[in-house]
């Protein structure tokens, strides 16, 4: 309810309707409003914004005419003049003191001029209540006009300063809130950036000039430079991302000593790389083997240290099972791998996030001791993981090494099968005599393959040529006892299963990845298990002075049986734990390690036998080298171009490329897998016709593939179309050797090839093919002139392949003549060899 603010007045909104009393709000000017409040004489506090005073406290002269409503012909309002004060019916005041309106006008003018309202705000209780008091107050406090002016200025300046302080306070509050918001955003931003940048990079971003880069930062940077040096420079110089300089990386790599033992810095790099890999890609196989080095005492200038004498270096290397990567993690001189070292390596790799599934080694004496220490046997082919006891680690013997041991025992003594059949070197020599023409039925089998000695016995390729499908097929034609043919075929199937490098092999299904043709592959492995467990090796007893058959299995037989069982169990384990569909068994052998040894030898160029200091420096080059030389003269054929070392590359790559010597004849011919033409034979016999048909079938294949000319049928349809060809030895050979892709030439092509062969042997003997420029054009033009009715494309392809065979024959002759010793067991072979060399 609205009521008058004067203490002694009881006028309200309800009882003033009939009396015509109006209410007036306090003025907006603060000083004048305080005078109104003091005249009300109320003890309690008055709200100047909402309080009112009724019209009975103002004189009639205090009101002015409402001109606006009068012009609009509306009810007129009682409006107070500007600056008036309540003077009537106030507690403690008399009416006669305020009758003089002149004094009121002077007071209003002085209030407006000198700002007395601001002065009255300084003292609340002792404010003047009348016009005379106000005038007296003015005369006492303000003596001159200048004094009033200066006080007014100070008051106005004080008012401005207070307003400025108020604005600044509001601004401070606003900025404080903004700072809190920014601090929160910066904290969130730092948390997000810390997930991307390292602490050293964050310091660089915040303005620190010099920081100490950690090994993780160096690992990231070196890994990036190995991918692209220009990209690294762009990131640092253009995008301004804080990364170590090239000089810092170079100093770090140069300062890395690569001391013998576990390569912890390399494992740190692996841990870093493993964060970007799937779990299945981190599955790996551990390989270890030793490399012979020069046993000299040497001084290492970079380490100021004396090495040696050391005879060999032991290396542990990891090879990816599902992804093509490899990494050395340990090397030591004259140190065999013990159970403690093996478990330490597995534990170290496990901390880096990688999972070791298998261990591969050869069957050296120290490695067999390790097998016994781990409790490995044919019945138990695995041991528990040292960190995760629920996981098994399976043991494998190196399949190429096992193949070489089977070959060595075959050539040295022989193998006695379950039924008493003996397979030895004499069997292979009989096959050579059976296939001794220039164009061979089995080009893989040569006398050189049988006479391997020294370092040649360490190579896998000669052993693979003996245990091949060609040898098995030739044995089927040469011997009545089919056990010999099955012996070579079963071993060939075993090596194909344990050397798979692609998921699907349409040419030979069992050569596909293990698990893609699981039933068929298991069937062949069971056959090989039965063969290996029952066959025994022959050896010459010096005591008895005769050949004796062993009663127990050799270590290589134990290793083969262990590998077969480990492969089956590991495939089932990974299939259930990681949903693995297949295993590329080539990654379960020591080819990556042999390739590493070959690179170490190649880095020395002519010095392929390093000492201990050179081995260390070359190992360091491999760990940080982005481009490495291809292994020359390696014991294995490795897919090194597809695999990579996880350890980061050096900033300046090593550029070594193999150059082909000038003057070396180079021919490139497109070959089918089944038409493998190797070195020509040394002797000739009656099988030339079958070999010529085999050659004609290859020419028919090339004509069909390159020129879409049909001069033959596949082996799948030729028997049904020409049943009489079954009795022909040449066609039967092709039919037995082929898996469906070889072609049998038609009669027209066969007549043409026979004519070309006849003229080639007549006009181009061996000596006329040497040292003659443009020999291929000469042979082609000669044959086209002598046989104008033959298709020119047939002559062209015939000349290419026939000249290639002749060149290989000349190379074989040159090597044969250059040998200091040439042993021939049969006098007929010696006579033929002497005639051949003349």
PyMOL commands that set and color helices and strands:
alter all, ss='L'
color gray80, all
select helices_A, chain A and resi 30-40+55-57+60-62+67-71+95-98+101-114+116-120+131-141+145-194+199-205+215-227+229-238+246-255+264-274+280-282+339-351+365-374+399-412+425-434+447-450+454-458+460-466+469-478+482-497+509-511+518-534+555-578+585-588+591-602+612-624+688-707+718-721+723-727+729-737+747-763+766-769+775-786+792-818+827-837
alter helices_A, ss='H'
color red, helices_A
select strands_A, chain A and resi 23-25+52-54+63-64+79-80+261-262+283-292+298-300+305-307+312-320+326-333+355-361+382-384+392-397+415-416+422-423+536-541+546-549+712-714+743-745
alter strands_A, ss='S'
color yellow, strands_A
deselect
rebuild
show_as cartoon
